[in-house]
């Protein structure tokens, strides 16, 4: 379990991550695939931010969070290489959803994004030894 001076902030990030996954599911079921992909990416951004904060690091930009997660957790084997790839892919897919113009996230991509985000958030939750989300039963 996360303890220390930033525990409350870390818990808030993890709560945002879980709520973002739930929002992504609702958006996808409503046909809002671009926005579902964006929420899935933000779920991983919040969880990754919590993980980095647990080590005393704080970044506001997605690119800095991703780079630091790769350096500190993927390259050291604490997170799987596939999870690092998922983090990159989710960020790229959010770019399509948010800024893609005529290009849109497909229903299949939105579902894959949500599943990838769930797996990555769960892996980060395990690294933090953070309790399992109560709201996961409503997936």
The first five atom37 places (N, CA, C, CB, O) and aatype in JSON, in Angstrom:
{
  "aatype": [20, 20, 20, 20, 20, 20, 20, 20, 20, 20, 20, 20, 20, 20, 20, 20, 20, 20, 20, 20, 20, 20, 20, 20, 20, 20, 20, 20, 20, 20, 20, 20, 20, 20, 20, 20, 20, 20, 20, 20, 20, 20, 20, 20, 20, 20, 20, 20, 20, 20, 20, 20, 20, 20, 20, 20, 20, 20, 20, 20, 20, 20, 20, 20, 20, 20, 20, 20, 20, 20, 20, 20, 20, 20, 20, 20, 20, 20, 20, 20, 20, 20, 20, 20, 20, 20, 20, 20, 20, 20, 20, 20, 20, 20, 20, 20, 20, 20, 20, 20, 20, 20, 20, 20, 20, 20, 20, 20, 20, 20, 20, 20, 20, 20, 20, 20, 20, 20, 20, 20, 20, 20, 20, 20, 20, 20, 20, 20, 20, 20, 20, 20, 20, 20, 20, 20, 20, 20, 20],
  "atom_mask": [
    [1, 1, 1, 1, 1],
    [1, 1, 1, 1, 1],
    [1, 1, 1, 1, 1],
    [1, 1, 1, 1, 1],
    [1, 1, 1, 1, 1],
    [1, 1, 1, 1, 1],
    [1, 1, 1, 1, 1],
    [1, 1, 1, 1, 1],
    [1, 1, 1, 1, 1],
    [1, 1, 1, 1, 1],
    [1, 1, 1, 1, 1],
    [1, 1, 1, 1, 1],
    [1, 1, 1, 1, 1],
    [1, 1, 1, 1, 1],
    [1, 1, 1, 1, 1],
    [1, 1, 1, 1, 1],
    [1, 1, 1, 1, 1],
    [1, 1, 1, 1, 1],
    [1, 1, 1, 1, 1],
    [1, 1, 1, 1, 1],
    [1, 1, 1, 1, 1],
    [1, 1, 1, 1, 1],
    [1, 1, 1, 1, 1],
    [1, 1, 1, 1, 1],
    [1, 1, 1, 1, 1],
    [1, 1, 1, 1, 1],
    [1, 1, 1, 1, 1],
    [1, 1, 1, 1, 1],
    [1, 1, 1, 1, 1],
    [1, 1, 1, 1, 1],
    [1, 1, 1, 1, 1],
    [1, 1, 1, 1, 1],
    [1, 1, 1, 1, 1],
    [1, 1, 1, 1, 1],
    [1, 1, 1, 1, 1],
    [1, 1, 1, 1, 1],
    [1, 1, 1, 1, 1],
    [1, 1, 1, 1, 1],
    [1, 1, 1, 1, 1],
    [1, 1, 1, 1, 1],
    [1, 1, 1, 1, 1],
    [1, 1, 1, 1, 1],
    [1, 1, 1, 1, 1],
    [1, 1, 1, 1, 1],
    [1, 1, 1, 1, 1],
    [1, 1, 1, 1, 1],
    [1, 1, 1, 1, 1],
    [1, 1, 1, 1, 1],
    [1, 1, 1, 1, 1],
    [1, 1, 1, 1, 1],
    [1, 1, 1, 1, 1],
    [1, 1, 1, 1, 1],
    [1, 1, 1, 1, 1],
    [1, 1, 1, 1, 1],
    [1, 1, 1, 1, 1],
    [1, 1, 1, 1, 1],
    [1, 1, 1, 1, 1],
    [1, 1, 1, 1, 1],
    [1, 1, 1, 1, 1],
    [1, 1, 1, 1, 1],
    [1, 1, 1, 1, 1],
    [1, 1, 1, 1, 1],
    [1, 1, 1, 1, 1],
    [1, 1, 1, 1, 1],
    [1, 1, 1, 1, 1],
    [1, 1, 1, 1, 1],
    [1, 1, 1, 1, 1],
    [1, 1, 1, 1, 1],
    [1, 1, 1, 1, 1],
    [1, 1, 1, 1, 1],
    [1, 1, 1, 1, 1],
    [1, 1, 1, 1, 1],
    [1, 1, 1, 1, 1],
    [1, 1, 1, 1, 1],
    [1, 1, 1, 1, 1],
    [1, 1, 1, 1, 1],
    [1, 1, 1, 1, 1],
    [1, 1, 1, 1, 1],
    [1, 1, 1, 1, 1],
    [1, 1, 1, 1, 1],
    [1, 1, 1, 1, 1],
    [1, 1, 1, 1, 1],
    [1, 1, 1, 1, 1],
    [1, 1, 1, 1, 1],
    [1, 1, 1, 1, 1],
    [1, 1, 1, 1, 1],
    [1, 1, 1, 1, 1],
    [1, 1, 1, 1, 1],
    [1, 1, 1, 1, 1],
    [1, 1, 1, 1, 1],
    [1, 1, 1, 1, 1],
    [1, 1, 1, 1, 1],
    [1, 1, 1, 1, 1],
    [1, 1, 1, 1, 1],
    [1, 1, 1, 1, 1],
    [1, 1, 1, 1, 1],
    [1, 1, 1, 1, 1],
    [1, 1, 1, 1, 1],
    [1, 1, 1, 1, 1],
    [1, 1, 1, 1, 1],
    [1, 1, 1, 1, 1],
    [1, 1, 1, 1, 1],
    [1, 1, 1, 1, 1],
    [1, 1, 1, 1, 1],
    [1, 1, 1, 1, 1],
    [1, 1, 1, 1, 1],
    [1, 1, 1, 1, 1],
    [1, 1, 1, 1, 1],
    [1, 1, 1, 1, 1],
    [1, 1, 1, 1, 1],
    [1, 1, 1, 1, 1],
    [1, 1, 1, 1, 1],
    [1, 1, 1, 1, 1],
    [1, 1, 1, 1, 1],
    [1, 1, 1, 1, 1],
    [1, 1, 1, 1, 1],
    [1, 1, 1, 1, 1],
    [1, 1, 1, 1, 1],
    [1, 1, 1, 1, 1],
    [1, 1, 1, 1, 1],
    [1, 1, 1, 1, 1],
    [1, 1, 1, 1, 1],
    [1, 1, 1, 1, 1],
    [1, 1, 1, 1, 1],
    [1, 1, 1, 1, 1],
    [1, 1, 1, 1, 1],
    [1, 1, 1, 1, 1],
    [1, 1, 1, 1, 1],
    [1, 1, 1, 1, 1],
    [1, 1, 1, 1, 1],
    [1, 1, 1, 1, 1],
    [1, 1, 1, 1, 1],
    [1, 1, 1, 1, 1],
    [1, 1, 1, 1, 1],
    [1, 1, 1, 1, 1],
    [1, 1, 1, 1, 1],
    [1, 1, 1, 1, 1],
    [1, 1, 1, 1, 1],
    [1, 1, 1, 1, 1]
  ],
  "atom_positions": [
    [[0.84, -1.19, 0.0], [0.0, 0.0, 0.0], [0.88, 1.24, 0.0], [-0.95, 0.01, 1.22], [1.95, 1.26, 0.61]],
    [[0.43, 2.25, -0.67], [1.17, 3.5, -0.77], [1.01, 4.28, 0.53], [0.67, 4.34, -1.98], [-0.11, 4.5, 1.01]],
    [[2.13, 4.67, 1.1], [2.13, 5.51, 2.29], [3.02, 6.71, 2.0], [2.63, 4.73, 3.55], [3.68, 6.78, 0.97]],
    [[3.02, 7.64, 2.92], [3.9, 8.77, 2.77], [3.15, 10.05, 2.51], [4.87, 8.53, 1.66], [1.92, 10.07, 2.49]],
    [[3.91, 11.12, 2.32], [3.29, 12.45, 2.2], [2.43, 12.62, 0.95], [4.36, 13.49, 2.21], [1.56, 13.48, 0.94]],
    [[2.65, 11.85, -0.08], [1.9, 12.01, -1.34], [0.83, 10.93, -1.52], [2.85, 11.99, -2.53], [0.24, 10.82, -2.6]],
    [[0.58, 10.13, -0.48], [-0.35, 9.0, -0.6], [-1.74, 9.44, -1.06], [-0.46, 8.27, 0.72], [-2.36, 8.77, -1.88]],
    [[-2.22, 10.54, -0.54], [-3.56, 11.01, -0.9], [-3.61, 11.42, -2.38], [-3.98, 12.18, -0.01], [-4.6, 11.16, -3.07]],
    [[-2.56, 12.06, -2.84], [-2.5, 12.48, -4.24], [-2.38, 11.27, -5.17], [-1.3, 13.44, -4.45], [-2.99, 11.23, -6.24]],
    [[-1.6, 10.29, -4.75], [-1.47, 9.05, -5.53], [-2.81, 8.35, -5.62], [-0.4, 8.11, -4.9], [-3.2, 7.88, -6.69]],
    [[-3.52, 8.27, -4.49], [-4.84, 7.64, -4.48], [-5.81, 8.39, -5.39], [-5.4, 7.59, -3.04], [-6.62, 7.77, -6.07]],
    [[-5.72, 9.71, -5.41], [-6.6, 10.5, -6.28], [-6.31, 10.21, -7.75], [-6.43, 12.01, -6.0], [-7.23, 10.09, -8.56]],
    [[-5.03, 10.09, -8.1], [-4.67, 9.74, -9.48], [-5.23, 8.36, -9.85], [-3.13, 9.76, -9.67], [-5.76, 8.17, -10.94]],
    [[-5.11, 7.4, -8.94], [-5.59, 6.05, -9.23], [-7.12, 6.04, -9.35], [-5.13, 5.06, -8.14], [-7.67, 5.3, -10.16]],
    [[-7.79, 6.85, -8.56], [-9.24, 6.96, -8.68], [-9.61, 7.56, -10.04], [-9.81, 7.83, -7.53], [-10.54, 7.09, -10.69]],
    [[-8.87, 8.59, -10.46], [-9.12, 9.17, -11.79], [-8.88, 8.16, -12.89], [-8.23, 10.4, -12.01], [-9.61, 8.12, -13.88]],
    [[-7.86, 7.34, -12.72], [-7.57, 6.31, -13.72], [-8.75, 5.35, -13.84], [-6.28, 5.53, -13.35], [-9.2, 5.03, -14.95]],
    [[-9.24, 4.88, -12.71], [-10.36, 3.93, -12.73], [-11.62, 4.58, -13.3], [-10.64, 3.4, -11.32], [-12.33, 3.97, -14.1]],
    [[-11.89, 5.81, -12.91], [-13.07, 6.51, -13.42], [-12.95, 6.77, -14.93], [-13.28, 7.82, -12.67], [-13.95, 6.76, -15.64]],
    [[-11.75, 7.01, -15.39], [-11.53, 7.22, -16.83], [-11.82, 5.96, -17.62], [-10.1, 7.69, -17.09], [-12.35, 6.02, -18.73]],
    [[-11.46, 4.81, -17.06], [-11.77, 3.55, -17.74], [-13.28, 3.35, -17.8], [-11.1, 2.35, -17.01], [-13.82, 2.96, -18.84]],
    [[-13.95, 3.61, -16.7], [-15.41, 3.48, -16.7], [-16.05, 4.44, -17.7], [-15.97, 3.73, -15.28], [-16.98, 4.07, -18.41]],
    [[-15.55, 5.67, -17.75], [-16.07, 6.64, -18.72], [-15.8, 6.18, -20.14], [-15.43, 8.03, -18.48], [-16.65, 6.33, -21.02]],
    [[-14.62, 5.62, -20.38], [-14.28, 5.12, -21.72], [-15.27, 4.03, -22.13], [-12.83, 4.58, -21.76], [-15.71, 4.0, -23.28]],
    [[-15.6, 3.15, -21.22], [-16.57, 2.08, -21.52], [-17.93, 2.68, -21.89], [-16.72, 1.12, -20.31], [-18.57, 2.26, -22.85]],
    [[-18.37, 3.66, -21.12], [-19.66, 4.29, -21.41], [-19.63, 5.02, -22.75], [-20.04, 5.28, -20.29], [-20.58, 4.93, -23.53]],
    [[-18.56, 5.72, -23.02], [-18.43, 6.43, -24.29], [-18.44, 5.45, -25.47], [-17.15, 7.27, -24.31], [-19.1, 5.68, -26.48]],
    [[-17.69, 4.36, -25.33], [-17.63, 3.36, -26.41], [-19.01, 2.74, -26.64], [-16.6, 2.26, -26.08], [-19.41, 2.55, -27.79]],
    [[-19.72, 2.43, -25.57], [-21.04, 1.81, -25.74], [-22.04, 2.78, -26.38], [-21.58, 1.33, -24.39], [-23.03, 2.36, -26.97]],
    [[-21.77, 4.08, -26.25], [-22.61, 5.08, -26.89], [-22.18, 5.43, -28.3], [-22.63, 6.32, -26.07], [-22.78, 6.28, -28.95]],
    [[-21.11, 4.78, -28.79], [-20.64, 5.03, -30.14], [-19.63, 6.15, -30.26], [-21.78, 5.33, -31.01], [-19.28, 6.55, -31.37]],
    [[-19.15, 6.67, -29.14], [-18.18, 7.77, -29.13], [-16.76, 7.21, -29.02], [-18.47, 8.74, -27.97], [-16.1, 7.36, -28.0]],
    [[-16.32, 6.57, -30.08], [-15.06, 5.82, -30.05], [-13.83, 6.73, -29.94], [-14.94, 4.97, -31.29], [-12.87, 6.38, -29.26]],
    [[-13.85, 7.86, -30.6], [-12.73, 8.81, -30.48], [-12.53, 9.21, -29.02], [-12.98, 10.06, -31.36], [-11.41, 9.21, -28.51]],
    [[-13.63, 9.54, -28.37], [-13.56, 10.02, -26.99], [-13.26, 8.87, -26.01], [-14.87, 10.7, -26.61], [-12.63, 9.08, -24.97]],
    [[-13.72, 7.68, -26.35], [-13.4, 6.51, -25.52], [-11.9, 6.25, -25.53], [-14.17, 5.26, -26.02], [-11.31, 5.96, -24.49]],
    [[-11.28, 6.36, -26.69], [-9.83, 6.16, -26.8], [-9.08, 7.22, -26.0], [-9.39, 6.2, -28.28], [-8.08, 6.92, -25.36]],
    [[-9.57, 8.44, -26.05], [-8.94, 9.52, -25.3], [-9.01, 9.24, -23.8], [-9.6, 10.86, -25.63], [-8.02, 9.42, -23.09]],
    [[-10.16, 8.83, -23.32], [-10.32, 8.51, -21.88], [-9.45, 7.32, -21.49], [-11.8, 8.22, -21.54], [-8.9, 7.3, -20.39]],
    [[-9.32, 6.34, -22.37], [-8.45, 5.19, -22.08], [-7.01, 5.64, -21.92], [-8.56, 4.12, -23.2], [-6.3, 5.2, -21.02]],
    [[-6.58, 6.53, -22.81], [-5.22, 7.05, -22.7], [-5.05, 7.83, -21.4], [-4.88, 7.95, -23.9], [-4.04, 7.67, -20.71]],
    [[-6.01, 8.65, -21.07], [-5.9, 9.42, -19.83], [-5.89, 8.52, -18.6], [-7.04, 10.43, -19.73], [-5.26, 8.85, -17.6]],
    [[-6.58, 7.39, -18.66], [-6.53, 6.45, -17.55], [-5.09, 6.02, -17.29], [-7.42, 5.21, -17.83], [-4.65, 5.95, -16.15]],
    [[-4.37, 5.73, -18.37], [-2.97, 5.29, -18.2], [-2.09, 6.46, -17.8], [-2.45, 4.66, -19.49], [-1.13, 6.27, -17.05]],
    [[-2.39, 7.66, -18.28], [-1.62, 8.85, -17.88], [-1.76, 9.07, -16.37], [-2.11, 10.1, -18.66], [-0.77, 9.34, -15.69]],
    [[-2.98, 8.97, -15.85], [-3.19, 9.18, -14.41], [-2.49, 8.09, -13.59], [-4.7, 9.19, -14.09], [-1.83, 8.39, -12.59]],
    [[-2.62, 6.85, -14.02], [-1.97, 5.76, -13.28], [-0.46, 5.88, -13.34], [-2.42, 4.38, -13.83], [0.23, 5.69, -12.34]],
    [[0.07, 6.2, -14.51], [1.52, 6.38, -14.65], [2.0, 7.56, -13.82], [1.9, 6.58, -16.14], [3.08, 7.51, -13.23]],
    [[1.21, 8.62, -13.77], [1.56, 9.77, -12.94], [1.6, 9.38, -11.46], [0.56, 10.91, -13.17], [2.47, 9.84, -10.72]],
    [[0.66, 8.55, -11.04], [0.65, 8.05, -9.66], [1.91, 7.25, -9.37], [-0.6, 7.19, -9.39], [2.53, 7.4, -8.32]],
    [[2.28, 6.39, -10.31], [3.47, 5.56, -10.15], [4.72, 6.41, -10.03], [3.61, 4.58, -11.32], [5.56, 6.18, -9.16]],
    [[4.85, 7.39, -10.89], [6.01, 8.28, -10.84], [6.01, 9.14, -9.58], [6.04, 9.19, -12.09], [7.06, 9.39, -8.99]],
    [[4.83, 9.58, -9.17], [4.73, 10.37, -7.95], [5.17, 9.56, -6.73], [3.29, 10.88, -7.76], [5.72, 10.11, -5.78]],
    [[4.93, 8.25, -6.78], [5.36, 7.38, -5.67], [6.88, 7.37, -5.52], [4.85, 5.95, -5.87], [7.41, 7.01, -4.48]],
    [[7.56, 7.78, -6.59], [9.03, 7.88, -6.56], [9.49, 9.34, -6.49], [9.63, 7.21, -7.81], [10.66, 9.65, -6.68]],
    [[8.54, 10.23, -6.2], [8.88, 11.63, -6.03], [9.01, 12.42, -7.31], [10.13, 11.74, -5.28], [9.56, 13.51, -7.31]],
    [[8.5, 11.87, -8.41], [8.61, 12.53, -9.71], [7.25, 13.04, -10.16], [9.19, 11.57, -10.77], [6.23, 12.38, -9.96]],
    [[7.25, 14.21, -10.76], [6.01, 14.82, -11.21], [6.23, 15.47, -12.57], [5.49, 15.85, -10.18], [7.15, 16.27, -12.75]],
    [[5.37, 15.13, -13.52], [5.43, 15.68, -14.87], [4.03, 16.09, -15.29], [6.05, 14.67, -15.88], [3.05, 15.47, -14.87]],
    [[3.92, 17.11, -16.11], [2.6, 17.53, -16.59], [2.36, 17.09, -18.03], [2.45, 19.03, -16.47], [1.2, 17.02, -18.46]],
    [[3.4, 16.82, -18.78], [3.24, 16.45, -20.19], [3.2, 14.94, -20.36], [4.38, 17.05, -21.03], [3.95, 14.2, -19.72]],
    [[2.31, 14.5, -21.24], [2.21, 13.08, -21.56], [3.57, 12.51, -21.98], [1.18, 12.86, -22.67], [3.98, 11.45, -21.51]],
    [[4.25, 13.23, -22.86], [5.52, 12.71, -23.39], [6.55, 12.5, -22.29], [6.08, 13.66, -24.44], [7.31, 11.53, -22.33]],
    [[6.59, 13.38, -21.31], [7.54, 13.24, -20.2], [7.16, 12.06, -19.31], [7.59, 14.53, -19.36], [8.03, 11.32, -18.84]],
    [[5.87, 11.87, -19.07], [5.42, 10.73, -18.27], [5.77, 9.43, -18.98], [3.88, 10.8, -18.02], [6.3, 8.51, -18.37]],
    [[5.49, 9.36, -20.26], [5.79, 8.15, -21.03], [7.28, 7.85, -21.02], [5.28, 8.29, -22.48], [7.69, 6.72, -20.76]],
    [[8.1, 8.85, -21.29], [9.55, 8.65, -21.3], [10.06, 8.17, -19.95], [10.26, 9.95, -21.7], [10.9, 7.27, -19.89]],
    [[9.57, 8.75, -18.88], [10.02, 8.38, -17.55], [9.56, 6.97, -17.18], [9.52, 9.38, -16.53], [10.3, 6.22, -16.55]],
    [[8.35, 6.61, -17.55], [7.87, 5.24, -17.29], [8.74, 4.23, -18.03], [6.38, 5.08, -17.72], [9.1, 3.2, -17.47]],
    [[9.07, 4.53, -19.28], [9.94, 3.62, -20.03], [11.3, 3.5, -19.36], [10.11, 4.12, -21.48], [11.83, 2.39, -19.2]],
    [[11.87, 4.62, -18.97], [13.21, 4.62, -18.38], [13.23, 3.9, -17.03], [13.71, 6.05, -18.21], [14.13, 3.11, -16.77]],
    [[12.26, 4.17, -16.18], [12.29, 3.68, -14.81], [11.6, 2.34, -14.59], [11.68, 4.69, -13.92], [11.91, 1.63, -13.64]],
    [[10.66, 1.99, -15.46], [9.87, 0.8, -15.2], [9.9, -0.24, -16.31], [8.47, 1.19, -14.95], [9.93, -1.44, -16.02]],
    [[9.9, 0.18, -17.57], [9.94, -0.79, -18.66], [11.36, -1.32, -18.84], [9.42, -0.16, -19.98], [11.58, -2.53, -18.89]],
    [[12.33, -0.42, -18.95], [13.72, -0.84, -19.16], [14.27, -1.65, -17.98], [14.61, 0.37, -19.39], [15.17, -2.46, -18.16]],
    [[13.73, -1.43, -16.79], [14.19, -2.17, -15.61], [13.42, -3.47, -15.4], [14.06, -1.3, -14.37], [13.74, -4.24, -14.49]],
    [[12.39, -3.72, -16.23], [11.63, -4.95, -16.13], [10.51, -4.92, -15.11], [12.54, -6.06, -15.8], [9.84, -5.93, -14.9]],
    [[10.28, -3.78, -14.48], [9.18, -3.7, -13.51], [7.82, -3.69, -14.21], [9.32, -2.43, -12.66], [6.82, -4.15, -13.65]],
    [[7.81, -3.18, -15.43], [6.64, -3.28, -16.31], [7.07, -4.02, -17.56], [6.05, -1.86, -16.65], [8.2, -3.88, -18.03]],
    [[6.17, -4.79, -18.09], [6.4, -5.58, -19.29], [6.62, -4.67, -20.51], [5.22, -6.52, -19.54], [6.04, -3.59, -20.59]],
    [[7.44, -5.11, -21.45], [7.69, -4.35, -22.68], [6.38, -4.11, -23.42], [8.69, -5.11, -23.59], [6.18, -3.04, -24.0]],
    [[5.49, -5.09, -23.41], [4.2, -4.93, -24.08], [3.38, -3.81, -23.44], [3.41, -6.25, -24.04], [2.63, -3.11, -24.13]],
    [[3.52, -3.65, -22.14], [2.81, -2.56, -21.46], [3.38, -1.21, -21.87], [2.89, -2.74, -19.93], [2.65, -0.23, -22.0]],
    [[4.69, -1.16, -22.08], [5.31, 0.06, -22.59], [4.83, 0.39, -23.98], [6.82, -0.08, -22.58], [4.57, 1.55, -24.3]],
    [[4.7, -0.64, -24.82], [4.18, -0.43, -26.17], [2.73, 0.04, -26.12], [4.28, -1.73, -27.0], [2.31, 0.9, -26.9]],
    [[1.96, -0.52, -25.2], [0.56, -0.12, -25.05], [0.46, 1.34, -24.64], [-0.15, -1.02, -24.01], [-0.4, 2.08, -25.13]],
    [[1.34, 1.76, -23.75], [1.36, 3.16, -23.32], [1.6, 4.08, -24.51], [2.45, 3.38, -22.24], [0.92, 5.1, -24.66]],
    [[2.55, 3.73, -25.36], [2.83, 4.51, -26.57], [1.64, 4.51, -27.52], [4.08, 3.96, -27.28], [1.25, 5.56, -28.04]],
    [[1.08, 3.32, -27.75], [-0.02, 3.18, -28.7], [-1.25, 3.98, -28.24], [-0.39, 1.7, -28.87], [-1.9, 4.64, -29.05]],
    [[-1.55, 3.92, -26.96], [-2.7, 4.66, -26.44], [-2.53, 6.17, -26.65], [-2.91, 4.36, -24.95], [-3.48, 6.87, -26.98]],
    [[-1.31, 6.65, -26.45], [-1.02, 8.06, -26.67], [-1.21, 8.43, -28.15], [0.41, 8.4, -26.21], [-1.78, 9.47, -28.46]],
    [[-0.73, 7.57, -29.04], [-0.9, 7.81, -30.48], [-2.38, 7.77, -30.88], [-0.11, 6.77, -31.29], [-2.84, 8.59, -31.68]],
    [[-3.1, 6.8, -30.32], [-4.52, 6.66, -30.65], [-5.32, 7.86, -30.14], [-5.08, 5.36, -30.05], [-6.26, 8.29, -30.8]],
    [[-4.94, 8.39, -28.99], [-5.61, 9.6, -28.49], [-5.4, 10.74, -29.47], [-5.07, 9.98, -27.09], [-6.31, 11.55, -29.68]],
    [[-4.23, 10.81, -30.08], [-3.97, 11.83, -31.09], [-4.93, 11.71, -32.25], [-2.54, 11.73, -31.58], [-5.4, 12.72, -32.78]],
    [[-5.22, 10.49, -32.66], [-6.19, 10.27, -33.74], [-7.57, 10.71, -33.27], [-6.22, 8.79, -34.18], [-8.27, 11.43, -33.98]],
    [[-7.95, 10.29, -32.08], [-9.28, 10.61, -31.57], [-9.48, 12.1, -31.34], [-9.53, 9.88, -30.28], [-10.55, 12.64, -31.62]],
    [[-8.46, 12.76, -30.83], [-8.6, 14.17, -30.5], [-8.3, 15.1, -31.67], [-7.69, 14.52, -29.36], [-8.9, 16.18, -31.78]],
    [[-7.38, 14.7, -32.56], [-6.9, 15.63, -33.59], [-6.9, 15.02, -34.99], [-5.51, 16.09, -33.25], [-6.31, 15.6, -35.9]],
    [[-7.53, 13.89, -35.18], [-7.42, 13.15, -36.43], [-8.16, 13.7, -37.62], [-7.88, 11.81, -36.21], [-8.02, 13.17, -38.73]],
    [[-8.92, 14.75, -37.44], [-9.66, 15.3, -38.58], [-10.62, 14.27, -39.14], [-8.7, 15.77, -39.68], [-11.52, 13.81, -38.44]],
    [[-10.44, 13.9, -40.4], [-11.36, 12.94, -41.01], [-11.11, 11.49, -40.57], [-11.25, 13.02, -42.52], [-11.94, 10.62, -40.82]],
    [[-10.0, 11.23, -39.92], [-9.68, 9.88, -39.46], [-10.24, 9.7, -38.05], [-8.13, 9.62, -39.48], [-10.09, 10.57, -37.2]],
    [[-10.88, 8.55, -37.82], [-11.51, 8.29, -36.53], [-11.07, 6.96, -35.96], [-13.04, 8.32, -36.66], [-10.59, 6.08, -36.68]],
    [[-11.22, 6.82, -34.65], [-10.94, 5.57, -33.95], [-12.09, 4.62, -34.25], [-10.77, 5.8, -32.4], [-13.26, 4.99, -34.13]],
    [[-11.76, 3.4, -34.64], [-12.79, 2.4, -34.94], [-13.34, 1.81, -33.64], [-12.22, 1.29, -35.85], [-12.71, 1.91, -32.59]],
    [[-14.51, 1.19, -33.71], [-15.05, 0.52, -32.52], [-14.08, -0.53, -31.96], [-16.39, -0.13, -32.84], [-13.93, -0.67, -30.75]],
    [[-13.42, -1.26, -32.86], [-12.46, -2.28, -32.43], [-11.26, -1.65, -31.73], [-11.99, -3.12, -33.62], [-10.8, -2.15, -30.7]],
    [[-10.76, -0.57, -32.28], [-9.62, 0.12, -31.66], [-10.01, 0.67, -30.29], [-9.12, 1.26, -32.56], [-9.22, 0.62, -29.35]],
    [[-11.22, 1.21, -30.18], [-11.67, 1.74, -28.89], [-11.72, 0.62, -27.85], [-13.07, 2.4, -29.03], [-11.28, 0.81, -26.72]],
    [[-12.23, -0.53, -28.23], [-12.3, -1.65, -27.29], [-10.9, -2.14, -26.92], [-13.1, -2.81, -27.9], [-10.63, -2.42, -25.75]],
    [[-10.01, -2.23, -27.9], [-8.63, -2.62, -27.62], [-7.95, -1.61, -26.7], [-7.83, -2.76, -28.93], [-7.17, -1.98, -25.83]],
    [[-8.25, -0.33, -26.9], [-7.67, 0.73, -26.07], [-8.12, 0.58, -24.62], [-8.05, 2.11, -26.61], [-7.33, 0.71, -23.69]],
    [[-9.4, 0.31, -24.44], [-9.93, 0.16, -23.08], [-9.3, -1.06, -22.4], [-11.48, 0.02, -23.11], [-8.92, -0.99, -21.23]],
    [[-9.21, -2.15, -23.13], [-8.6, -3.36, -22.56], [-7.13, -3.13, -22.22], [-8.74, -4.54, -23.53], [-6.66, -3.56, -21.17]],
    [[-6.4, -2.46, -23.1], [-4.99, -2.17, -22.85], [-4.84, -1.26, -21.63], [-4.34, -1.51, -24.08], [-3.95, -1.46, -20.81]],
    [[-5.71, -0.26, -21.53], [-5.67, 0.65, -20.38], [-5.96, -0.1, -19.08], [-6.67, 1.81, -20.56], [-5.29, 0.13, -18.07]],
    [[-6.94, -0.98, -19.11], [-7.26, -1.76, -17.9], [-6.07, -2.59, -17.45], [-8.47, -2.67, -18.16], [-5.74, -2.63, -16.27]],
    [[-5.42, -3.23, -18.39], [-4.26, -4.07, -18.06], [-3.12, -3.24, -17.49], [-3.78, -4.84, -19.3], [-2.48, -3.63, -16.51]],
    [[-2.86, -2.11, -18.11], [-1.76, -1.25, -17.64], [-2.07, -0.65, -16.28], [-1.48, -0.14, -18.67], [-1.2, -0.6, -15.41]],
    [[-3.29, -0.19, -16.09], [-3.68, 0.37, -14.79], [-3.58, -0.72, -13.72], [-5.11, 0.96, -14.84], [-3.12, -0.46, -12.61]],
    [[-4.02, -1.93, -14.04], [-3.91, -3.04, -13.07], [-2.45, -3.35, -12.73], [-4.6, -4.3, -13.62], [-2.13, -3.63, -11.58]],
    [[-1.58, -3.32, -13.73], [-0.15, -3.59, -13.49], [0.45, -2.51, -12.6], [0.62, -3.66, -14.83], [1.25, -2.8, -11.71]],
    [[0.06, -1.27, -12.84], [0.56, -0.17, -12.01], [0.0, -0.28, -10.59], [0.19, 1.2, -12.63], [0.71, -0.03, -9.62]],
    [[-1.27, -0.65, -10.49], [-1.89, -0.86, -9.19], [-1.1, -1.92, -8.4], [-3.38, -1.28, -9.35], [-0.88, -1.77, -7.2]],
    [[-0.69, -2.97, -9.07], [0.09, -4.03, -8.42], [1.46, -3.51, -7.98], [0.26, -5.23, -9.36], [1.91, -3.81, -6.88]],
    [[2.12, -2.73, -8.83], [3.41, -2.15, -8.46], [3.29, -1.24, -7.24], [4.01, -1.37, -9.63], [4.17, -1.23, -6.37]],
    [[2.22, -0.5, -7.18], [1.99, 0.41, -6.06], [1.47, -0.32, -4.82], [1.02, 1.49, -6.46], [1.4, 0.24, -3.72]],
    [[1.1, -1.59, -5.03], [0.43, -2.38, -3.99], [-0.81, -1.63, -3.5], [1.39, -2.66, -2.8], [-1.1, -1.55, -2.31]],
    [[-1.52, -1.1, -4.48], [-2.72, -0.32, -4.24], [-3.9, -1.28, -4.24], [-2.89, 0.81, -5.3], [-3.93, -2.2, -5.06]],
    [[-4.88, -1.09, -3.36], [-6.02, -2.01, -3.34], [-6.76, -2.05, -4.67], [-6.99, -1.63, -2.23], [-6.81, -1.06, -5.4]],
    [[-7.32, -3.2, -4.96], [-8.07, -3.35, -6.2], [-9.26, -2.4, -6.2], [-8.54, -4.82, -6.39], [-9.87, -2.14, -5.16]],
    [[-9.57, -1.9, -7.37], [-10.66, -0.93, -7.52], [-12.0, -1.59, -7.22], [-10.67, -0.33, -8.93], [-12.29, -2.68, -7.71]],
    [[-12.8, -0.93, -6.41], [-14.12, -1.44, -6.08], [-15.05, -1.38, -7.27], [-14.72, -0.68, -4.93], [-15.95, -2.2, -7.4]],
    [[-14.82, -0.42, -8.14], [-15.73, -0.21, -9.26], [-15.45, -1.14, -10.44], [-15.65, 1.21, -9.72], [-16.15, -1.08, -11.45]],
    [[-14.43, -2.01, -10.33], [-14.1, -2.89, -11.46], [-15.22, -3.89, -11.72], [-12.79, -3.63, -11.19], [-15.31, -4.43, -12.82]],
    [[-16.07, -4.16, -10.72], [-17.17, -5.08, -10.91], [-18.21, -4.52, -11.89], [-17.83, -5.4, -9.58], [-19.0, -5.27, -12.45]],
    [[-18.2, -3.22, -12.08], [-19.18, -2.61, -12.98], [-18.67, -2.47, -14.39], [-19.57, -1.25, -12.46], [-19.26, -1.75, -15.19]],
    [[-17.57, -3.15, -14.72], [-17.02, -3.1, -16.09], [-17.96, -3.7, -17.07], [-15.68, -3.81, -16.17], [-17.66, -3.74, -18.27]]
  ]
}
